[in-house]
């Protein structure tokens, strides 16, 4: 996704799946703890629906709408962590695995020489 977009401008935008089906509306945007870059969006999936977390990295903002390159069913089946709270590293890892996105392994521990 374009990194120069203000995450506050994403809130309220319509979200669509890879086939162009409307999923819902961007409810919240979550920033990466280390970089401050927008990383996840919570999409309100319906009037009485829940929020589904989607990754922003492979998503695109096209004509004012967020287009997410995943099937609607996969998005709706994403783990539900509730909104308004910080995502823990474990929760983010669950989301990465849900979307089959590569997660960089943690850097190796430095080796000690004596």
C-alpha positions in Angstrom: 0.0 0.0 0.0 1.1 3.6 -0.5 3.0 4.6 2.6 2.4 8.3 2.2 -1.3 8.0 2.9 -2.4 9.4 6.3 -4.0 6.4 8.1 -6.7 8.7 9.5 -7.9 9.2 5.9 -8.6 5.5 5.5 -11.2 5.4 8.2 -14.7 5.4 6.8 -13.6 4.3 3.3 -15.4 1.4 1.6 -13.4 -1.9 1.4 -13.7 -4.5 -1.4 -12.3 -8.0 -1.8 -10.2 -9.3 -4.7 -13.4 -9.9 -6.8 -14.8 -6.4 -6.2 -17.4 -7.5 -3.7 -18.0 -4.9 -1.0 -16.8 -6.2 2.4 -17.6 -3.2 4.6 -16.0 0.0 5.8 -12.7 0.8 7.3 -13.3 1.2 11.1 -9.8 1.5 12.5 -6.2 1.5 11.3 -3.4 -0.1 13.3 0.2 1.1 13.1 3.4 -0.9 13.3 5.0 -0.5 16.7 8.5 -0.2 15.4 8.0 2.0 12.3 4.7 3.8 12.9 3.5 2.7 9.4 -0.1 1.6 8.8 -0.1 -2.2 9.0 -3.6 -3.5 9.6 -7.1 -2.2 9.1 -10.3 -3.3 10.9 -13.1 -3.6 8.4 -16.7 -3.3 9.8 -18.3 -6.1 7.9 -22.0 -5.1 8.2 -24.5 -3.2 10.3 -24.5 -5.9 13.0 -21.3 -7.5 11.8 -17.9 -7.6 13.5 -14.6 -6.1 12.5 -12.3 -8.2 10.4 -8.6 -7.4 10.4 -6.9 -7.1 7.0 -3.3 -6.5 6.1 -2.6 -3.1 4.5 0.7 -4.1 2.8 -0.8 -6.0 -0.2 -3.9 -3.8 -0.3 -4.4 -0.8 -2.5 -6.3 2.5 -2.3 -8.0 2.8 -5.6 -10.4 5.6 -6.4 -10.9 6.3 -2.7 -11.7 2.7 -1.8 -9.5 0.1 -0.1 -9.1 -3.0 -2.3 -7.9 -6.1 -0.4 -6.4 -8.9 -2.5 -8.1 -11.7 -0.6 -11.4 -13.5 -0.9 -14.4 -12.2 1.1 -14.7 -15.5 3.0 -11.1 -15.5 4.1 -11.4 -11.9 5.3 -14.6 -12.7 7.3 -12.9 -15.8 8.8 -10.0 -13.8 10.1 -9.3 -14.0 13.9 -11.4 -11.6 15.9 -9.5 -9.7 18.5 -11.9 -6.9 19.0 -11.2 -3.3 18.1 -9.8 -0.4 20.0 -7.0 -2.4 21.6 -3.4 -2.8 20.7 -2.6 -5.9 18.7 0.0 -8.1 20.5 2.9 -9.6 18.5 1.2 -13.0 18.9 -2.1 -11.7 17.5 -0.3 -10.2 14.5 1.4 -13.5 13.9 -1.9 -15.2 13.9 -3.2 -12.7 11.3 -0.1 -13.2 9.1 -0.6 -17.0 9.2 -4.3 -16.6 8.5 -3.5 -14.7 5.3 -0.5 -16.9 4.5 1.8 -13.9 4.4 5.5 -14.3 4.9 6.7 -13.2 8.3 10.4 -12.5 8.7 11.9 -14.7 11.4 13.4 -12.9 14.4 17.1 -12.0 14.0 19.4 -14.6 15.4 20.8 -14.1 18.8 24.4 -12.7 18.8 27.0 -15.3 19.4 29.4 -14.8 22.2 33.0 -15.3 21.8 35.3 -15.8 24.8 
